[in-house]
Amino acid sequence: MLHFDLVQSICLAGNFAVANDDRAGASIRLAWVIDGATDLAPPGLLGEQGGAAWIAAMADRAFASAPAAALPDIVAGVFSSLLDAFHRARLREPLERWELPSAAFLCVALEETRLNVAWLADCACLHLRGDLVRRLGPQPSLAETQEAEAIRAAGFALLPARSAPTLDHLRRHRARAERRILGVEPNHAEAVHYDAVVVAPGDELVLMTDGLAAMIDDYGLPADDFARGLRRDGLHGLVTRLRAIEGDDPDATRFARFKPSDDATGLWLRIAGAS
């Protein structure tokens, strides 16, 4: 039976002064990455811990303790666990919908020779087979970059600190009715995207939060070059390259973004066993 072997993982904070809002984990046939949505207000809803760090930790725990089941049932269980935990932990009503803790996620599960994939928002997955590189889950999007460029074009600062108009814009964007994400609104479980591909022993997977996928999606590195760099230098080599790109653009003048560096998380897995 096929299973996952862990090759390497990394979870690097974008800012060492604050909590890392990413998580990743893997068991023998289940793996996941989670990216908590950056807080847009000081802590308070959940006590001293920010909502992004809270939901990343809670979702990670829920995936890690999920019983063996079909992937939709696992995802539904994670949503239910998050809602129960939120009702127990919250100290007051949220200021507005934008304050509800939420996260992007991508999860993969092996079922015989099939890899099932589930996701909401912008975590990424690459499927490597020899020299072939295939993107699973959400495809590259310039939505956040375009949003940052629009804010900058309006004359508002992106870095080093968010201006009040920028923060107001981000809150309105997060509160929009069509947004669907891992969180404490149970109806969002109905919006989870699913896909499946056939896999074989020797195939490799790279699960990433958008902070690492930015190398491909925002900074122009082709996915084939990313895969070659991975096999040559590992995840640590790729992250070193990522931080060098961002360090050369500290004011976000070349690459429009809301943080000098985002949390960057990657999980490199190899599929092993008999098919």
For each residue, the residues with C-beta under 8 A, 3 or more apart:
1: 112 273 274
2: 29 110 112 113 199 201 271 272 273 274 275
3: 28 29 110 271 272 273
4: 26 27 28 29 30 31 110 205 269 270 271 272
5: 269 270 271 272
6: 9 26 267 268 269
7: 204 268 269 270
8: 234 235 236 266 268
9: 6 24 26 235 265 266 267 268
10: 212 235 236 239 264 265 266
11: 20 22 23 24 263 264 265
12: 20 239 263 264 265
13: 16 18 19 20 263
14: 20 211 259 260 261 262 263 264
15: 18 259 260 261
16: 13
17:
18: 13 15
19: 13 49 50 52 53
20: 11 12 13 14 53 263
21: 35 36 37 38 50 52 53 56 103 263
22: 11 33 34 35 36 56 209 211 263 264 265
23: 11 32 33 34 56 57 59 60 265
24: 9 11 31 32 33 34 60 207 209 265 266 267
25: 31 32 60 63 64 267
26: 4 6 9 30 31 32 267 269
27: 4 30 31 64
28: 3 4
29: 2 3 4 68 109 110 111
30: 4 26 27 63 66 74 107 108 109 110
31: 4 24 25 26 27 107 108 109 205 207 267 269
32: 23 24 25 26 60 63 105 106 107 108 207
33: 22 23 24 105 106 123 207 208 209 265 266 267
34: 22 23 24 55 56 59 60 63 103 104 105 123 182 209
35: 21 22 56 103 104 105 121 122 123 209 210 211 263 265
36: 21 22 51 52 53 54 55 56 101 102 103
37: 21 51 52 55 101 102 103 104 174 181
38: 21 52 258 259
39: 42 43 50 51 52
40: 98 99 167 170 171 174
41: 44 95 99
42: 39
43: 39 46 47 48 49 50 51
44: 41 47 91 92
45: 51 90 91 92 94 95 99 101
46: 43 49 50 51 54 86 89 90 91 101
47: 43 44 89 91
48: 43
49: 19 43 46 53 54
50: 19 21 39 43 46 53 54
51: 36 37 39 43 45 46 54 55 99 100 101 102
52: 19 21 36 37 38 39 55 56 101 103
53: 19 20 21 36 49 50 56 57
54: 36 46 49 50 51 57 58 89 101
55: 34 36 37 51 52 58 59 82 101 102 103 182 183 184
56: 21 22 23 34 35 36 52 53 59 60 103
57: 23 53 54 60 61
58: 54 55 61 62 81 82 85
59: 23 34 55 56 62 63 78 82 103 105 182
60: 23 24 25 32 34 56 57 63 64
61: 57 58 64 65 81
62: 58 59 65 66 77 78 81 82
63: 25 30 32 34 59 60 66 74 78 107
64: 25 27 60 61
65: 61 62
66: 30 62 63 69 74 77 78
67: 74 77
68: 29
69: 66 73 74 77
70: 73 74 111
71: 74 75 107 109 111 116 118 194
72: 75 76 118 192 194
73: 69 70 76 77
74: 30 63 66 67 69 70 71 77 78 107 109
75: 71 72 78 79 107 118 189 192
76: 72 73 79 80 189
77: 62 66 67 69 73 74 80 81
78: 59 62 63 66 74 75 81 82 182
79: 75 76 82 83 182 186 188 189
80: 76 77 83 84 186
81: 58 61 62 77 78 84 85
82: 55 58 59 62 78 79 85 86 182 183 184
83: 79 80 86 87 184 186
84: 80 81 87 88
85: 58 81 82 88 89
86: 46 82 83 89 90 101 184
87: 83 84 90
88: 84 85
89: 46 47 54 85 86
90: 45 46 86 87 93 94
91: 44 45 46 47
92: 44 45
93: 90
94: 45 90 97 99 100
95: 41 45 98 99
96: 99 171 175
97: 94 100 174 175
98: 40 95 170 171 172 174 175
99: 40 41 45 51 94 95 96
100: 51 94 97 183 184 185
101: 36 37 45 46 51 52 54 55 86 183 184
102: 36 37 51 55 174 181 182 183 184
103: 21 34 35 36 37 52 55 56 59 121 181 182 183
104: 34 35 37 119 120 121 122 123 181 182 209 210
105: 32 33 34 35 59 118 119 120 121 123 182
106: 32 33 117 118 119 123 124 125 137 138 207
107: 30 31 32 63 71 74 75 117 118 119
108: 30 31 32 115 116 117 118 125 136 205 207
109: 29 30 31 71 74 115 116 118
110: 2 3 4 29 30 114 115 116 199 271
111: 29 70 71 114 115 116
112: 1 2
113: 2 198 199 200 275
114: 110 111 196 197 198 199
115: 108 109 110 111 127 136 196 197 198 199 205 271
116: 71 108 109 110 111 194 195 196
117: 106 107 108 125 136 137 194 195 196 197
118: 71 72 75 105 106 107 108 109 192 193 194
119: 104 105 106 107 123 125 137 138 192 193
120: 104 105 180 181 182 188 191 192 193
121: 35 103 104 105 138 180 181 182
122: 35 104 138 141 144 210 213
123: 33 34 35 104 105 106 119 137 138 207 208 209 210 213
124: 106 135 137 138 207 208 209 210 212 213 216 217
125: 106 108 117 119 135 136 137 205 206 207 208
126: 133 134 135 136 205 206 208 223 226 227
127: 115 133 134 135 136 197 199 203 204 205
128: 132 133 134 203 204 205 206 227
129: 132 134 200 202 203 204
130:
131: 224
132: 128 129
133: 126 127 128 223 224 226 227
134: 126 127 128 129 197
135: 124 125 126 127 139 140 223
136: 108 115 117 125 126 127 195 197 205
137: 106 117 119 123 124 125 193 195
138: 106 119 121 122 123 124 141 193
139: 135
140: 135 213 216 217
141: 122 138 144 217
142: 145 146 217 218
143: 146 147
144: 122 141 147 148 210 257 258
145: 142 148 149 218 255 256 257
146: 142 143 149 150
147: 143 144 150 151 173
148: 144 145 151 152 158 252 256 257 258
149: 145 146 152 153 256
150: 146 147 153 154
151: 147 148 154 156 158 165 166 169
152: 148 149 155 156 157 158 252 256
153: 149 150
154: 150 151 165
155: 152
156: 151 152 163 165 166 169
157: 152 161 162 163 166
158: 148 151 152 162 166 252 256 257 258
159: 250 251 252 257 258 259 260
160: 260
161: 157
162: 157 158 166 167 170 258
163: 156 157 166 167
164: 167 168
165: 151 154 156 168 169
166: 151 156 157 158 162 163 169 170 258
167: 40 162 163 164 170 171
168: 164 165 171 172
169: 151 156 165 166 172 173
170: 40 98 162 166 167 173 174 258
171: 40 96 98 167 168 174 175
172: 98 168 169 175 176
173: 147 169 170 176
174: 37 40 97 98 102 170 171 179
175: 96 97 98 171 172 179
176: 172 173 179
177:
178:
179: 174 175 176
180: 120 121 188 191
181: 37 102 103 104 120 121 188
182: 34 55 59 78 79 82 102 103 104 105 120 121 188
183: 55 82 100 101 102 103 188
184: 55 82 83 86 100 101 102
185: 100 188
186: 79 80 83 189
187: 190 191
188: 79 120 180 181 182 183 185 191 192
189: 75 76 79 186 192
190: 187
191: 120 180 187 188
192: 72 75 118 119 120 188 189
193: 118 119 120 137 138
194: 71 72 116 117 118
195: 116 117 136 137
196: 114 115 116 117
197: 114 115 117 127 134 136
198: 113 114 115
199: 2 110 113 114 115 127 203 271
200: 113 129 203 271 275
201: 2 271 272 273 274 275
202: 129 270 271 272
203: 127 128 129 199 200 270 271
204: 7 127 128 129 268 269 270 271
205: 4 31 108 115 125 126 127 128 136 267 268 269 270 271
206: 125 126 128 227 230 266 267 268 269
207: 24 31 32 33 106 108 123 124 125 266 267 269
208: 33 123 124 125 126 211 212 213 264 265 266 267
209: 22 24 33 34 35 104 123 124 212 213 262 263 264 265 266
210: 35 104 122 123 124 144 213 214 217 262
211: 14 22 35 208 214 261 262 263 264 265
212: 10 124 208 209 215 235 238 239 242 264 265 266
213: 122 123 124 140 208 209 210 216 217
214: 210 211 217 218 219 242 257 262 264
215: 212 218 219 221 226 238 241 242 245
216: 124 140 213 219 221 222 223 226
217: 124 140 141 142 210 213 214
218: 142 145 214 215 255 257
219: 214 215 216 242 245 255
220:
221: 215 216 225 226 229
222: 216 225 226
223: 126 133 135 216 226 227
224: 131 133 227 228
225: 221 222 228 229
226: 126 133 215 216 221 222 223 229 230 238
227: 126 128 133 206 223 224 230 231
228: 224 225 231 232
229: 221 225 226 232 233 237 238 241
230: 206 226 227 233 234 235 237 238 268
231: 227 228
232: 228 229 237
233: 229 230 236 237 238 240 241
234: 8 230 237 238 268
235: 8 9 10 212 230 238 239 266 268
236: 8 10 233 239 240
237: 229 230 232 233 234 240 241
238: 212 215 226 229 230 233 234 235 241 242 266
239: 10 12 212 235 236 242 243 264 266
240: 233 236 237 243 244
241: 215 229 233 237 238 244 245
242: 212 214 215 219 238 239 245 246 261 264
243: 239 240 246 247 261
244: 240 241 247 248
245: 215 219 241 242 248 249 255
246: 242 243 249 250 255 260 261
247: 243 244 250
248: 244 245 254
249: 245 246 252 253 254 255
250: 159 246 247 260
251: 159
252: 148 152 158 159 249 255 256 257 260
253: 249
254: 248 249
255: 145 218 219 245 246 249 252
256: 145 148 149 152 158 252
257: 144 145 148 158 159 214 218 252 260 262
258: 38 144 148 158 159 162 166 170
259: 14 15 38 159 262
260: 14 15 159 160 246 250 252 257
261: 14 15 211 242 243 246 264
262: 14 209 210 211 214 257 259
263: 11 12 13 14 20 21 22 35 209 211
264: 10 11 12 14 22 208 209 211 212 214 239 242 261
265: 9 10 11 12 22 23 24 33 35 208 209 211 212
266: 8 9 10 24 33 206 207 208 209 212 235 238 239
267: 6 9 24 25 26 31 33 205 206 207 208
268: 6 7 8 9 204 205 206 230 234 235
269: 4 5 6 7 26 31 204 205 206 207
270: 4 5 7 202 203 204 205
271: 2 3 4 5 110 115 199 200 201 202 203 204 205
272: 2 3 4 5 201 202
273: 1 2 3 201
274: 1 2 201
275: 2 113 200 201
